[in-house]
């Protein structure tokens, strides 16, 4: 990729990452940067494979999002499509802490969630109804293998009583193509910089249903309250702030229509984080897992119309 001088031997250090890629910090003569390569088989106990060409779509998502919000993504430095790898700027943790770590440790600022909601909404609004971007990100197969199958469909196998509801959610999500979706808006993929949140890991990038991004992140904010119950109200304040600021950006359809889809996706994703192929590692109490199952299944079988209804059902018996 032309990032090293001839004969240079840089220091290469593996970085802790998710289950789907190899990520390294490279300290070279030109400075530090990161390289990332997608894995064909994800590092989970379940049999979960995904196309490695998602690496290229992540690059393209970063480039588009970088034009919309330059401070909100790392800069792509180079890409090798043959090697299935790309390089991007390295963002040091002392200046860009991971939002998940902040939430875990009680550094909970609803303004971060509000800014994130605004950011994700702006990216969706700027890419909505774009024929060119829709063609560029016709990644239905990748999104199915990384999101719809391991989350909703795998969970349907574990809960036959909710299979019809989860199948309907899958079908509706797969057939809704409105804006450029990140696909993994999770606190572990969000850095908190001086100029606001920075989004990472867009391997699931897809031109589809923007409600998925909203629901996916809000799911985490509800689950954090089980992980750290002493800060449950603060997490709920983040839930409210993100939802409010995101919905204020929705101008490509009626906000209440998108909110309904997000509210109905949310319990499906909640249940998937317990019994799908990618369960959250921090919900390790049997009582907490059963709580999630009970609340999520009730909402799946009686679909809510508003996010407030999900929030109310979640807090009513806890």
Number of C-alpha atoms within 10 A of each C-alpha: 11 8 13 12 11 7 6 9 11 16 12 15 12 12 13 10 14 13 13 21 21 16 20 20 21 19 16 16 13 11 11 17 21 22 22 20 21 23 19 15 16 17 15 13 8 12 10 17 16 18 15 19 19 24 25 21 21 22 24 19 23 27 17 18 25 17 12 17 16 14 17 24 25 20 18 19 16 16 19 13 11 7 9 16 22 22 24 20 17 17 19 10 11 8 11 16 17 19 24 20 14 15 20 14 11 13 13 19 16 18 14 18 29 20 18 27 28 22 24 25 24 20 22 28 19 17 21 23 16 14 12 9 18 19 10 15 18 16 18 18 14 20 23 19 16 24 20 23 17 21 26 28 22 18 25 23 14 14 16 11 12 18 18 14 20 29 16 12 19 20 12 14 18 17 11 13 19 21 25 29 28 26 24 23 24 20 21 18 18 23 24 21 19 10 9 18 24 24 25 20 25 22 26 24 27 29 30 25 23 28 25 24 21 29 24 21 23 30 20 22 24 23 21 20 20 20 16 15 13 11 18 18 13 20 26 19 18 24 24 21 21 27 25 15 19 24 18 13 19 20 14 15 11 10 14 14 13 20 23 17 24 25 27 26 27 28 28 29 26 27 27 26 24 21 22 23 22 20 16 15 8 11 17 13 11 9 10 16 16 13 16 23 21 13 19 24 20 15 21 22 15 11 18 22 17 17 22 15 13 20 16 10 16 19 14 8 8 10
